Structure formats: structure tokens, C-alpha cells
Amino acid sequence: MVSAQSRRLALLAAVCLQLGALLSALPARAASALAAWALTSEGVLQLRTATGARLEAFFEAGDRQRGPRVWIDFPGELSRPRKLRGSGPVRQIRLGKPNPGATRLVLEFQPGTELDPGRLKLVGTAKDRWTMTFEGLATRGLRPIGEGDLTRSSGQWSPGIRIQPTKTPVDPSGLPNVPRGRYRVVIDPGHGGPDPGAVGIRGLRETDVVLDVSLQVAQLLEAKGVQVVMTRTAEVDVDLPPRVALANRVGASAFVSIHANAISMSRPEVNGIETFYFSDPRSARLAAHVQQQVLNVSPGSPNRGVRRGRFFVIRRTTMPSILVETGFVTGRLDSPRLANQGHRRRLSLAIATGILEYLRGLR
């Protein structure tokens, strides 16, 4: 999640390309959809990608010490991160891996460079071709730079696993009862929109997993008479401070941020469930209830414990607050479960049960 100080603006894509067909089996680490790129001496960025890849572009304003940045995210993992020296108004070009299973191309401009984000557009000119013209850029001293062959044809891109929120109503029967209308709980699905969170085996995205689970948790709590406020209900980007501000404003009885964990794709043996709280003993009790319930529906997944953490959303909220990691999208055991609709339903029941157990213990 980008910091509150960052003035990040999503750029509009002129052409929205359809995702490639979902394959039944993919390698654990899909290759980057970025096939070739070039920046011309006229200030035009040209891209060739795998056919059907979905790109997202962003702008960050500069300050006195640092120039503005434009970066583009591609699906698939870059094999070799690298930095290239720029020229003229371009200070540096970087290619890296912001998350496992993703690629990022960053253009950092010299301090003092003026760019109008309203005039920047990532334009799809074909199913595998894109351009962005830096209108108004002073191009003196800018030398052409790039990598790969822009003229070749591209193969089809498969985005891996994509999860849609479950529409079947969740059955709340058997869950603990609490007085109806007494409690208000904020459910916070981590990440969202341009920020997919962790990306794991077969392209499984944290944002998809946790949104589905969170929506079901909300349904269950509401069925038990708990008022639920969600920080997001769709694939949109919500920065951290607004999530905290929302929870503090509504006077919630509890705040539960739902996430999925990740580590290097080279360590699929790492799996497990953990729940974080900041310091409040009430938060520790809430975390213990949720941790145990999630463990109950995740047999074999290691218990990584109830732990203290300094995550912004649990440190700045004024009510009992926790952040639960429901498993590793990079884990050999956890990832297939998180991709499974039935397991996500069990997770939602478990988290709702833990919350209701905590609320039932309040006086």
C-alpha cells in the first residue's frame, strides 16, 4: 500500500484488453508479460506485451529532492531486476518485482521535471502493443533506450487464477449468538484495485482471496445482528489512513483486517496461520479467538501464533483491532486451499465465529 504522503494517480488506459483464457495448469512462476520496451528521443514509451495482458500505470509527483515517477505494472514475474541510467530529463529506468509474480517498469525523471498526469495516458494500440507519450516533456539530451524486439508478434497471456466473490449466501446457523443491534464491526479486506497485495502460485492474488472472504464474513455477522462497515466492497484502491479514519469515525466495537501471506516463490514449504494485534489486551483476546477458529479449518497448516505487530491499520485504530493472515499464497499447502471456494467459505465462517465469540465475552 502506497503511503499517505504519496500523490499517486492512476492513469486512464484508452483501450481495455480482455484477459487471456484461463488454463487449467500453469507453472508456479509465470514469465513476465513484458516482452519489449523502448523510450524514444521524442519522449514516447513503446511497449510490447503478451497478447491479452492487463497493464496498470501510475504517476507520483516529485519534490525538491526527487523528480516525478511513472511506473507500469505487468502480470508475470521478471527474471532479472535491473537499473538503467537515463539521459536528458530521465534520471533512471528500473525493472523490478514489486510482488512475487509481478513486473514493474519505472521511469524516474530528474528533479524539477514538470509532467501533467492529466495528459498522460497508456494507450493500447493493438492486442500486444502500448504507447505512452510524455506530452510537454523537455526532451533535450534524451537518447533512445530500450530492450527487446518491438516488431515481433506476441503469444497469448494467461493471467492464472482469478477469483470472483462468491454469490451464494452463507449459512449462519450454528454461529454464536450476540445481542442484535448492539455491536458494530469494521471488516477490512487488505489491498485492492491497482494493489493486488501478494501474488503467489499460479498467479493467485491476495486481493481476490481476501475480498471474497471478507464479503462472506460481513454477510454472516449481519445475519447475527451485527452492523458491519467495510473499508471496500470491490476491487478499488483504498489507502491505509482512510481505512483507519473510517473505523475510528463509526465507533466500531472491533476492527478486523483480512490478509493472505507470502514469501519467496522459491520457498513453497512455508505455510501457516498468524494473527497480529498491536498492544491492547482486548485486541489480543480478539486475535486469539480468530486465530484458533482459522486454525480449526486449516488442518496441517502451521500455527504461527498470535503475535504483536506494528501494522498501520491496527496501530492507529482506537478500538480492539487485529490483522489475520489466512495462509500463504506462495505456500504449497495453503495456496490451493485459498484458491478453493469451499475453503474460503470455511475461512469466512471461522473468522465470523471468532469475532462473535469475542463480542459475546464483552460486558
LUMFI-295867 format. One record per residue (C-alpha): x, y, z; residue number from 1. Coordinates in pm, 1 decimal, m for minus. Example, Ala and Ser with C-alpha at 12.3 -4.5 7.8 and 13.67 -1.06 7.14 Angstrom:
2
(atom (1230.0, m450.0, 780.0), 1) (atom (1367.0, m106.0, 714.0), 2) 
END
This chain:
363
(atom (0.0, 0.0, 0.0), 1) (atom (138.7, 338.0, m100.5), 2) (atom (196.0, 582.5, 187.3), 3) (atom (m42.0, 868.0, 262.6), 4) (atom (222.3, 1118.3, 150.4), 5) (atom (238.3, 966.3, m195.6), 6) (atom (33.7, 1159.9, m451.9), 7) (atom (m30.4, 857.3, m668.7), 8) (atom (m278.3, 891.8, m952.2), 9) (atom (m398.1, 603.9, m1166.5), 10) (atom (m369.3, 678.2, m1536.4), 11) (atom (m655.0, 601.6, m1772.4), 12) (atom (m598.5, 323.6, m2022.8), 13) (atom (m752.7, 412.0, m2358.5), 14) (atom (m803.7, 50.0, m2456.7), 15) (atom (m913.2, m219.0, m2211.9), 16) (atom (m789.6, m555.0, m2336.3), 17) (atom (m960.7, m879.9, m2244.5), 18) (atom (m776.3, m1129.0, m2026.3), 19) (atom (m648.1, m1443.5, m2191.6), 20) (atom (m826.1, m1775.5, m2147.4), 21) (atom (m767.9, m1937.5, m1810.2), 22) (atom (m553.9, m2250.1, m1841.4), 23) (atom (m614.8, m2549.6, m1621.3), 24) (atom (m249.4, m2580.0, m1523.8), 25) (atom (21.9, m2315.1, m1510.7), 26) (atom (382.2, m2315.4, m1399.0), 27) (atom (436.3, m2198.1, m1042.9), 28) (atom (603.2, m1881.8, m1173.4), 29) (atom (463.2, m1731.0, m1492.8), 30) (atom (705.0, m1535.0, m1710.5), 31) (atom (663.5, m1159.9, m1733.7), 32) (atom (407.6, m1032.3, m1982.2), 33) (atom (652.1, m751.5, m2072.6), 34) (atom (827.9, m866.9, m2388.6), 35) (atom (999.5, m547.4, m2511.8), 36) (atom (1010.2, m175.7, m2441.5), 37) (atom (1165.4, 141.6, m2576.6), 38) (atom (1173.6, 510.9, m2489.6), 39) (atom (1231.1, 727.4, m2797.4), 40) (atom (1421.6, 1055.4, m2816.1), 41) (atom (1082.9, 1225.7, m2867.3), 42) (atom (959.8, 1109.0, m2527.8), 43) (atom (733.8, 822.7, m2637.7), 44) (atom (731.5, 498.0, m2439.6), 45) (atom (656.5, 193.5, m2653.4), 46) (atom (570.8, m148.6, m2512.8), 47) (atom (519.2, m498.3, m2647.8), 48) (atom (346.9, m743.3, m2414.9), 49) (atom (197.6, m1087.2, m2427.8), 50) (atom (m140.3, m1080.1, m2600.5), 51) (atom (m424.2, m1020.8, m2358.0), 52) (atom (m209.0, m889.4, m2072.7), 53) (atom (m367.0, m628.4, m1844.5), 54) (atom (m146.1, m332.6, m1757.9), 55) (atom (m184.4, m67.8, m1490.1), 56) (atom (2.5, 263.7, m1491.2), 57) (atom (63.1, 514.6, m1212.0), 58) (atom (206.5, 860.0, m1152.5), 59) (atom (382.4, 1001.5, m848.2), 60) (atom (467.8, 1370.5, m822.5), 61) (atom (821.0, 1472.5, m734.4), 62) (atom (953.8, 1710.0, m472.3), 63) (atom (1266.3, 1922.9, m426.4), 64) (atom (1494.1, 1621.4, m392.3), 65) (atom (1326.7, 1376.4, m627.1), 66) (atom (1169.0, 1402.9, m968.6), 67) (atom (829.8, 1262.3, m1069.4), 68) (atom (792.0, 892.5, m1141.8), 69) (atom (574.7, 693.5, m1378.2), 70) (atom (550.8, 320.5, m1337.4), 71) (atom (365.6, 41.0, m1514.1), 72) (atom (279.4, m296.0, m1363.5), 73) (atom (264.2, m612.7, m1572.1), 74) (atom (148.5, m963.6, m1477.1), 75) (atom (412.6, m1232.7, m1458.7), 76) (atom (746.5, m1231.2, m1283.5), 77) (atom (1056.1, m1060.2, m1414.5), 78) (atom (1357.3, m1292.4, m1425.0), 79) (atom (1628.1, m1028.7, m1366.0), 80) (atom (1568.6, m695.2, m1188.0), 81) (atom (1792.2, m418.1, m1319.8), 82) (atom (1858.7, m43.7, m1329.1), 83) (atom (1948.5, 156.4, m1639.2), 84) (atom (2096.4, 504.2, m1644.5), 85) (atom (1877.0, 757.0, m1817.7), 86) (atom (1961.9, 1066.7, m2019.4), 87) (atom (1828.0, 1417.6, m2054.0), 88) (atom (1516.1, 1454.7, m1838.0), 89) (atom (1513.9, 1084.8, m1744.9), 90) (atom (1727.6, 1007.2, m1440.7), 91) (atom (1687.3, 630.8, m1426.5), 92) (atom (1482.9, 339.6, m1560.1), 93) (atom (1424.8, 40.5, m1332.9), 94) (atom (1273.5, m300.4, m1391.5), 95) (atom (1184.3, m495.9, m1082.4), 96) (atom (947.6, m728.7, m898.2), 97) (atom (713.5, m531.3, m668.0), 98) (atom (547.3, m857.6, m562.0), 99) (atom (604.9, m1225.3, m636.6), 100) (atom (459.6, m1295.3, m980.1), 101) (atom (464.6, m932.7, m1098.8), 102) (atom (683.8, m698.5, m1305.0), 103) (atom (722.7, m321.9, m1273.5), 104) (atom (881.0, m76.2, m1518.8), 105) (atom (968.4, 256.2, m1351.4), 106) (atom (1071.3, 578.9, m1523.4), 107) (atom (1216.6, 826.4, m1276.6), 108) (atom (1265.4, 1178.8, m1406.6), 109) (atom (1514.5, 1443.6, m1297.5), 110) (atom (1416.4, 1674.9, m1009.5), 111) (atom (1231.8, 1977.4, m1141.4), 112) (atom (1082.6, 1792.4, m1438.8), 113) (atom (724.2, 1900.6, m1498.7), 114) (atom (469.1, 1636.6, m1600.4), 115) (atom (93.0, 1681.2, m1610.8), 116) (atom (m68.3, 1349.6, m1507.0), 117) (atom (m391.4, 1458.5, m1671.0), 118) (atom (m218.1, 1441.1, m2009.2), 119) (atom (m56.2, 1103.5, m1954.7), 120) (atom (m239.0, 806.8, m2099.6), 121) (atom (m138.2, 447.5, m2152.7), 122) (atom (m287.3, 368.3, m2492.9), 123) (atom (m337.2, 17.5, m2623.6), 124) (atom (m276.5, 32.0, m2998.4), 125) (atom (m311.2, m343.6, m3056.1), 126) (atom (m366.6, m656.4, m2851.3), 127) (atom (2.8, m663.2, m2763.8), 128) (atom (115.2, m303.3, m2822.8), 129) (atom (101.2, 1.9, m2596.6), 130) (atom (230.1, 359.4, m2605.7), 131) (atom (255.9, 649.4, m2362.9), 132) (atom (355.0, 994.2, m2484.7), 133) (atom (507.9, 1229.5, m2229.4), 134) (atom (344.9, 1543.6, m2362.7), 135) (atom (522.9, 1864.7, m2272.7), 136) (atom (843.2, 1687.6, m2168.9), 137) (atom (1158.4, 1883.5, m2245.4), 138) (atom (1341.0, 1614.1, m2442.1), 139) (atom (1676.5, 1786.1, m2488.3), 140) (atom (1954.8, 1534.4, m2432.6), 141) (atom (1715.5, 1237.7, m2427.0), 142) (atom (1871.3, 938.4, m2605.5), 143) (atom (1673.2, 636.7, m2724.1), 144) (atom (1687.1, 339.9, m2488.3), 145) (atom (1508.8, 6.7, m2473.8), 146) (atom (1523.9, m371.2, m2453.9), 147) (atom (1381.8, m647.3, m2669.9), 148) (atom (1230.5, m657.8, m3018.8), 149) (atom (922.4, m438.2, m3056.6), 150) (atom (843.7, m577.5, m3403.0), 151) (atom (792.0, m943.0, m3310.8), 152) (atom (450.0, m1097.9, m3260.2), 153) (atom (348.3, m1192.1, m2908.3), 154) (atom (199.1, m1505.8, m2763.7), 155) (atom (m119.1, m1530.0, m2558.4), 156) (atom (m100.0, m1436.6, m2191.0), 157) (atom (m284.3, m1640.4, m1928.4), 158) (atom (m336.4, m1449.2, m1604.6), 159) (atom (m353.4, m1752.8, m1382.0), 160) (atom (m614.2, m1799.3, m1112.1), 161) (atom (m874.9, m1524.6, m1086.4), 162) (atom (m1131.3, m1538.1, m808.5), 163) (atom (m1471.4, m1375.2, m823.3), 164) (atom (m1661.9, m1304.1, m499.7), 165) (atom (m1890.0, m1592.4, m403.6), 166) (atom (m2255.1, m1504.9, m465.3), 167) (atom (m2415.3, m1798.9, m283.0), 168) (atom (m2549.9, m1682.2, 57.2), 169) (atom (m2353.6, m1807.3, 356.3), 170) (atom (m2541.6, m2013.9, 616.2), 171) (atom (m2505.4, m1853.2, 961.7), 172) (atom (m2677.5, m2132.5, 1152.1), 173) (atom (m2462.1, m2267.7, 1432.6), 174) (atom (m2265.0, m1947.2, 1482.9), 175) (atom (m2254.4, m1789.0, 1831.0), 176) (atom (m2539.3, m1552.3, 1914.9), 177) (atom (m2491.8, m1194.7, 2037.4), 178) (atom (m2748.9, m926.0, 2121.9), 179) (atom (m2880.7, m791.5, 1793.4), 180) (atom (m2805.1, m430.6, 1714.3), 181) (atom (m2553.7, m381.7, 1995.7), 182) (atom (m2224.1, m416.6, 1806.7), 183) (atom (m2058.8, m259.4, 1503.7), 184) (atom (m1758.5, m425.3, 1336.5), 185) (atom (m1532.6, m291.8, 1060.9), 186) (atom (m1410.7, m555.1, 815.1), 187) (atom (m1105.7, m450.2, 615.0), 188) (atom (m1018.8, m656.6, 304.0), 189) (atom (m649.3, m583.1, 251.3), 190) (atom (m512.7, m420.1, m64.8), 191) (atom (m738.7, m378.3, m370.7), 192) (atom (m756.6, m216.3, m713.2), 193) (atom (m409.9, m148.3, m857.1), 194) (atom (m254.8, m300.7, m543.3), 195) (atom (m307.3, m679.8, m564.8), 196) (atom (m112.6, m749.6, m247.6), 197) (atom (85.6, m1071.8, m261.1), 198) (atom (79.4, m1276.9, m582.5), 199) (atom (152.0, m1644.5, m539.7), 200) (atom (139.6, m1984.9, m704.3), 201) (atom (m42.8, m1985.8, m1039.5), 202) (atom (m89.5, m1611.1, m1011.3), 203) (atom (m320.0, m1633.4, m708.3), 204) (atom (m376.1, m1275.6, m588.2), 205) (atom (m417.7, m1182.5, m224.4), 206) (atom (m672.0, m910.7, m303.8), 207) (atom (m909.1, m1159.5, m469.9), 208) (atom (m889.5, m1408.1, m183.1), 209) (atom (m943.9, m1159.6, 96.4), 210) (atom (m1225.3, m967.8, m72.3), 211) (atom (m1423.5, m1288.0, m118.7), 212) (atom (m1364.6, m1398.6, 240.2), 213) (atom (m1441.4, m1052.3, 379.7), 214) (atom (m1771.0, m1017.4, 194.9), 215) (atom (m1882.0, m1353.1, 332.0), 216) (atom (m1773.7, m1260.3, 685.9), 217) (atom (m1983.7, m945.8, 655.0), 218) (atom (m2288.5, m1147.8, 547.9), 219) (atom (m2251.8, m1383.0, 843.3), 220) (atom (m2212.9, m1107.7, 1100.6), 221) (atom (m2506.3, m913.2, 962.2), 222) (atom (m2720.3, m1226.8, 978.5), 223) (atom (m2638.8, m1237.1, 1351.8), 224) (atom (m2746.4, m879.1, 1404.9), 225) (atom (m2403.4, m716.2, 1395.1), 226) (atom (m2374.7, m393.0, 1199.1), 227) (atom (m2085.4, m426.4, 953.8), 228) (atom (m1889.0, m147.3, 790.1), 229) (atom (m1646.3, m248.6, 515.7), 230) (atom (m1346.5, m45.7, 403.7), 231) (atom (m1402.9, m167.8, 48.0), 232) (atom (m1653.3, m393.6, m125.6), 233) (atom (m1494.6, m410.0, m471.9), 234) (atom (m1157.8, m401.5, m646.2), 235) (atom (m1072.9, m43.3, m562.3), 236) (atom (m763.7, 108.4, m406.2), 237) (atom (m810.3, 243.7, m53.3), 238) (atom (m504.6, 388.2, 119.0), 239) (atom (m428.8, 298.8, 480.5), 240) (atom (m522.0, 625.8, 659.1), 241) (atom (m878.6, 631.3, 516.1), 242) (atom (m934.0, 277.6, 643.7), 243) (atom (m830.5, 381.6, 992.6), 244) (atom (m1028.1, 705.7, 976.3), 245) (atom (m1343.4, 516.5, 877.0), 246) (atom (m1310.5, 272.2, 1166.4), 247) (atom (m1246.6, 547.2, 1420.0), 248) (atom (m1531.3, 760.5, 1288.2), 249) (atom (m1802.7, 492.9, 1314.0), 250) (atom (m1709.5, 395.6, 1669.6), 251) (atom (m1668.2, 25.6, 1595.6), 252) (atom (m1656.9, m244.8, 1860.1), 253) (atom (m1382.0, m422.3, 1665.5), 254) (atom (m1169.4, m385.0, 1353.5), 255) (atom (m1060.8, m693.8, 1158.3), 256) (atom (m820.4, m664.5, 865.3), 257) (atom (m810.5, m978.2, 650.0), 258) (atom (m499.4, m1069.9, 451.1), 259) (atom (m309.8, m1358.4, 292.1), 260) (atom (60.7, m1405.2, 349.3), 261) (atom (352.8, m1454.9, 110.0), 262) (atom (721.6, m1527.2, 95.7), 263) (atom (960.3, m1604.5, m189.6), 264) (atom (816.9, m1830.3, m459.4), 265) (atom (1125.8, m2045.5, m407.0), 266) (atom (1002.8, m2143.3, m59.1), 267) (atom (669.5, m2322.5, m108.7), 268) (atom (732.2, m2520.7, 209.2), 269) (atom (643.5, m2209.6, 414.2), 270) (atom (277.5, m2217.2, 516.3), 271) (atom (80.1, m2116.4, 822.2), 272) (atom (m175.9, m1903.3, 1001.1), 273) (atom (m95.2, m1598.8, 1214.5), 274) (atom (m290.6, m1312.3, 1364.9), 275) (atom (m147.4, m978.2, 1473.9), 276) (atom (m251.5, m719.3, 1729.8), 277) (atom (m72.9, m405.6, 1847.6), 278) (atom (m79.2, m388.7, 2227.6), 279) (atom (m430.7, m371.4, 2371.9), 280) (atom (m528.1, m681.9, 2579.4), 281) (atom (m874.9, m672.1, 2423.4), 282) (atom (m715.6, m691.1, 2079.8), 283) (atom (m509.7, m987.6, 2199.8), 284) (atom (m829.0, m1168.7, 2304.9), 285) (atom (m993.8, m1096.7, 1970.6), 286) (atom (m683.2, m1220.7, 1789.9), 287) (atom (m675.5, m1541.2, 1995.0), 288) (atom (m1039.4, m1621.8, 1911.6), 289) (atom (m992.9, m1564.2, 1538.5), 290) (atom (m656.9, m1743.3, 1523.0), 291) (atom (m796.5, m2058.0, 1681.7), 292) (atom (m1101.3, m2068.4, 1457.8), 293) (atom (m895.9, m2023.0, 1140.2), 294) (atom (m658.6, m2297.4, 1254.1), 295) (atom (m956.8, m2526.7, 1307.4), 296) (atom (m1046.1, m2509.9, 937.0), 297) (atom (m684.5, m2525.9, 815.5), 298) (atom (m562.0, m2871.5, 921.1), 299) (atom (m188.8, m2922.0, 872.6), 300) (atom (m117.6, m2552.9, 825.1), 301) (atom (131.9, m2447.9, 1094.1), 302) (atom (21.6, m2231.5, 1384.2), 303) (atom (241.7, m1921.8, 1350.9), 304) (atom (73.0, m1777.0, 1656.3), 305) (atom (m92.4, m1465.5, 1789.4), 306) (atom (174.6, m1200.0, 1762.6), 307) (atom (229.3, m832.6, 1823.6), 308) (atom (264.8, m626.3, 1508.2), 309) (atom (300.4, m262.2, 1411.4), 310) (atom (82.3, m259.5, 1101.9), 311) (atom (m63.4, 87.7, 1046.2), 312) (atom (m426.5, m24.5, 1048.1), 313) (atom (m403.8, m194.8, 1388.3), 314) (atom (m170.5, 60.5, 1542.4), 315) (atom (m378.7, 369.5, 1460.7), 316) (atom (m730.5, 237.2, 1521.7), 317) (atom (m887.3, 321.6, 1858.4), 318) (atom (m1090.2, 3.3, 1908.1), 319) (atom (m973.7, m359.8, 1951.3), 320) (atom (m806.2, m435.4, 1618.6), 321) (atom (m640.0, m734.4, 1455.0), 322) (atom (m485.9, m836.6, 1124.6), 323) (atom (m532.4, m1203.0, 1033.4), 324) (atom (m313.9, m1379.9, 776.5), 325) (atom (m525.3, m1664.9, 639.3), 326) (atom (m238.7, m1858.2, 479.0), 327) (atom (41.3, m1820.5, 225.3), 328) (atom (m47.5, m1766.4, m141.0), 329) (atom (309.0, m1886.9, m205.2), 330) (atom (267.9, m2199.2, 10.5), 331) (atom (238.7, m2547.5, m135.5), 332) (atom (m30.3, m2635.2, 121.0), 333) (atom (m204.8, m2302.1, 174.7), 334) (atom (m222.7, m2169.8, m180.4), 335) (atom (m450.0, m2438.1, m332.6), 336) (atom (m677.9, m2402.1, m32.1), 337) (atom (m702.8, m2025.3, m66.0), 338) (atom (m787.0, m2072.7, m433.7), 339) (atom (m1068.0, m2312.3, m338.6), 340) (atom (m1415.1, m2165.2, m294.9), 341) (atom (m1511.5, m2417.6, m29.3), 342) (atom (m1209.2, m2336.6, 183.2), 343) (atom (m1270.9, m1963.0, 153.3), 344) (atom (m1622.4, m2025.8, 280.6), 345) (atom (m1484.1, m2219.1, 575.9), 346) (atom (m1244.2, m1932.5, 645.7), 347) (atom (m1531.5, m1684.5, 647.3), 348) (atom (m1726.0, m1898.9, 892.2), 349) (atom (m1417.7, m1933.2, 1111.3), 350) (atom (m1340.0, m1561.4, 1120.1), 351) (atom (m1703.3, m1471.0, 1186.8), 352) (atom (m1715.7, m1727.3, 1467.6), 353) (atom (m1402.7, m1584.4, 1628.0), 354) (atom (m1542.7, m1230.8, 1612.8), 355) (atom (m1876.8, m1337.5, 1760.1), 356) (atom (m1703.3, m1529.4, 2040.0), 357) (atom (m1512.7, m1214.9, 2128.0), 358) (atom (m1824.1, m995.2, 2118.4), 359) (atom (m2015.1, m1242.8, 2332.0), 360) (atom (m1748.2, m1206.9, 2600.1), 361) (atom (m1788.5, m828.3, 2622.0), 362) (atom (m1968.1, m678.1, 2920.2), 363) 
END
